[in-house]
């Protein structure tokens, strides 16, 4: 039986998102087989030949030892230095077609919930409305084209869903290949 995972405030279910998998593989940082291994991105100039266990992510030792980050600071404007470090150095990142980035709400990083299609996103109308506004600002001016894109999320494009850690508002951004 595997050891329960450490808690990640900004990525509450890394198993569901696919960032962490059950595995007998040894962690390249602590050289232990914990039963879990991280499989999403890690950004560093060093060559890293292996994966990390969730505990070496949570305590920051993986980021420190290999001088890297699990997420880019892009999008984390206005959060405290402590939150910035927790997200980039001590929180599992996630898989995305484009460069993944964290969303911010109520001056805190939002919690990453997962990659979703239209059906899941429609269950969070505030996130869908916010995504519409963001896409219009990004140049999607024809309403029918925008709605076609949104209703076909999950088919070549998806939305990255987040939840505010302060007020529980859902947010999203579009990701496509």
Buried (B, 14 or more C-beta within 10 A) or exposed (E): EEEEBBEBBBBBBBEEBEBBEEBEBBBBBBEEBBBBBBBBBBBEEEEBEEBBBBBBBBBBBBBEBBEBBBBBBEBBEEBEEEBBBBBBBBBBBBBBEEEBBBBBBEEBBBBBBBBBBBEBBBEBEEBBEBBBEBBEEEEBEEEEEBEEBBBEBBEEBBBBBBBBBEEEBBBBBBBEE
